[in-house]
Structures are given as structure tokens and as C-alpha cells.
């Protein structure tokens, strides 16, 4: 504890990519009692805060410059009062800002306020926008000759600053806005920089909305005009511009690693819940995609719970040698029943545990149970049977397996276990029903071509998605986990573009990434601009107004 005055951590959340938070930042967030965050980084840092953390500023970046919440301040200066009030009450406060707190004037004022009142504080540096954004744009700030690098904020630069920069040959990194960046180029030319000096301009840096344009100081205005780049409604869309011969903006074709990811900016619909899709969504993000989880099934308890109750009691009393989990939902159903009876993972002591695949195994580990058996090959019932040992009366004191499953599960696993000599208690642990329709905006995006791709992981996901949201637009890339799923998709009038080589969700995502990479390469080879599938859809004509 830090005494009666609490403690404040000024934390840099970086330029926008959630993965750029430091380990120290994540640790500080996990111990925070109060979280006060800039609107643009609120969602990034909130993910790592502990449950129950107080967020007096529910900061929402809605483009209006307002902040919603019970104690929403009208000006940045008032944020210090929120921070100070929490610290005075003895709380651990995390004050999160975009970029690095050392470059944030408001954070500096709040640090001084803490110092004046004797409130202890610390600073957790973050990656500054002016450094992180060029790195993601593929624009190194120095070459082997070690050119001088100057950083300038266009909003505060004066005539003397531009004169000094215009007469130097240093690389200049300018924090500006779309509305003012062309004026910045003009200031540098007027101050002595050659009009053919290379410049790169990046918006939404380090996020999957990032876009970068290469030009010269003299052609920048025309380049942005030709690209139809429009500033935000309030003219404050931030950009990072890099100016200079040695910063190598002209080499972006070779160095733009982030924007050249195979699925960069693709909106990919994943017909699963967030819990089930966690690692799949992480994999898609690694390819540059923006996953959107839309569950197509809902899970409900069995109509008659007695069978499940008897099985769980039998598990505790030693009735089973094995318990086999074939889904995330099966783990969840057993865990909930355990909690109902006041049990925990210790009840699995002495029982062998099998999981059908990595996702199910992870759910078990989160429960505190390490599986004894996970398929070494195909992650399916058939793959599980390949590795399942036959019953041996010498080594297996009990010949019974507890199999908690869905009401619509196939009999493959049951039949295979019986053939291996095991007795099986095949128990309905949960029922699957069609999920409720997603929000209207999501349904419109599905039918109107707002998604670039959709991953179908079973025939039921095809039927249920079409049933609750409608058929995906024909520009949407359809990716299916196997032939049966593809056949169902085709029966619903969908064109299947990607077929996974193996019945694995991760192989399916990998196949989609390969498709995206080939598509991108073909566009570049043809000399066409690289566009996502959704950008190919016909644009609606605007109604004429008289």
C-alpha cells in the first residue's frame, strides 16, 4: 500500500495496436483500482484491467470530442481532478494516455499536480506515435549514415521552427492532421526544402485501418486528392508524415510489412461466440484481419437435468475411468454443474481426461485440469479414437467413460469407444438451438457485402447464419472447413472460394490467408490497386436532390 494518498501510474498505451502495450503496462493495469483513460485507448487498456475496476471516465471516442460517463469532464484539465480525487482516497490509479506520457502535455500537468500534493506516482513509457507509426508504415527513420531525426508537432511549430527545418537535411517526423499536412509540406518548401523531397503520410497508424501514401513535398496535395482522402468531419484526423531523402519513403514497396499482410483490413465474420473464437480471432488478427464474432447457435441446459446430475455424482464417487470432452461447451456445462455442487477441478483427481482438440484443451486448462489425451493428428472424434487406448482389464480398474455432449452429437465416438471395449455413459450436457439474430447493422453488412470473408466451421453454421441473418453478398469470400460444409454452402446458393485442407479451424484460417496473399499478388502483378473484396461491390447511386 502507498498510504493515505494512494498512487498514480501514468501509462503510455502506444499508437493504437493493442499488442504494443508493454509488460509493465499490463501488470500495472491488473492492479488498478481506478482507470482513467484517453478515449482512443480506453478499450485497449480496459481489456487488461481487473474485474470491478472503477472507470469514472467511460471515455468513448465518438469523433465528437465528448466523453461519456458519470463524472465526464468537459475539458482535459478537469481529468486531473478525477485522478487526484481517487488518489487522495488511497486508490491505485492508472492514467492511460495515447502514445507516451512523456510527450503528453496534459499528463505532465497531472504529474506536477501529484508532486505538489505529495502523491507518489510512476511513469510507464509507451511507444510514441511518431516512432511507432513510421515503423508500421515501413519507413525507417535512419539509414546506415545515421541521419539526424527531428520531431515536430505542426500544431505548435512556429516560423522559426520551419525555417530551421527547411535549411537542414535531417529527417523530419511531423505530427499533423489530414487537413493541415499539405500546408506543412508547403511550409517546408517555402523554408528551403526541395519540392522533390520524399514524404510519406500515414493515417490510423498501427491499426488495421492504417493507410500510407508516398509522394514528394511538391506532389503531396495532388496525391491525397487523387486518392480521395478526406479529413474527418472536424478536420482533426491525425497523421504522421515523414520527410527526408534518408528516411527511405520510396522503399515502402519493400518495407511495408504491416499493410502487406495477407488479410490486411479484411472484415472477417466468425460464426462463433467470443469465448469459442478467441484463438481463431487472434490468428486472423496476426494476418491483419478484423474478426467479428457472430454466434449462430445458442446453448441451453438439457430438458431433463437428472442424467447429467447422476453422471457428475458418479464422477465424484469413482464410477468412471475416463471423461471425454468433445467441445468447449461440454467443458462449460460440466464446470457449471460443478459450481452448482460446490466442486472444483480437484474432483477430477484419479480420472483420466480427454479433449477433442486444442480449444477444448485450453478450456480445461482454464478450469484447472490438464488433459491426459489430446489427438496427435486430426482434431475430431475420429482423431481422438485414433489415439484412444483399448480397454485393458489388467491396467484399467474401471471400464466406463463419461461422455458429456450436445443433444445433436453424432455417434462416431460412442461407437468407436464401445468397439475398443469401453462402456460409455453418453450424457446430454447441453442443447444447441439457433441463436437470436445479430443486430440490424450486422445483418445489413452480411447481406450488403460489408464483410470481406466468412468462415464456416460446420454445415449447421451455414444453415443457422443464413437463417438468422440472410445470405452473404456475392463479393464475400466463402471459406469452408470441409467438403460437407462446402456442399451445404453451395446448396444455399453460395460460391465456395476456400476449402481447408484439414478439418481444423486454424488450418481454415491459414487457407484463407493463403487465398488473400494470392489475391493481393495477382492485383499487384496486374498493376491494379490492392483492394479488399468488400471494396469491389457496386456502390449505390446517391439519390438526386432538386
Buried (B, 14 or more C-beta within 10 A) or exposed (E): EBEEBBBBBBBBBBBBBBEBBBEEBBEBBEEBBBBBBBBBBBEBBBEBBEEEBBBBBBBBBEEEEEBEEEBBBEEBEEBBEBBBBBBBEBBBBBBBBBBBBBBBEBBEEBBEBBEEEEBBBEBBBBBBBBBBBBBBBBBBBBBEEEBEBBBBEBEEBEEEBBBBBBEBEBBBBBBBBBBBBBEBBBBBBEBEBEEEBBBBBBBBBBBBEBBBBBBBBBBBBEBBEEEEBEBEEEEBBBBBBBBBBBBBBEBBEEBBEBBBBBBBBBBBBBBBBEBBBBBBBEBBBBBBBBBBBBBBBEBEBBEEEEBBBEBBEBBBEEBBBBBBBBBBBBBBBBBEBBEEEEBEBEBBEEBBBBBBBBBBBBBBBEBEBEBEBBBEEBBBBBBBBEEBEEBEEEEBEBBBBBBBBBEEBEEBBBEBBBEEEBEBBBBBBBBBEBBEEBEEEBBEBBBBBBBBBBBBBBBBBBBBBBBBBBBBBEBBBBBBBBEEBBEBBBEBEBEBBBBBEBBBBBBBBBBBBBBBBEBBEEEEEEEEEBEBBBEEBEEEEEEEEE
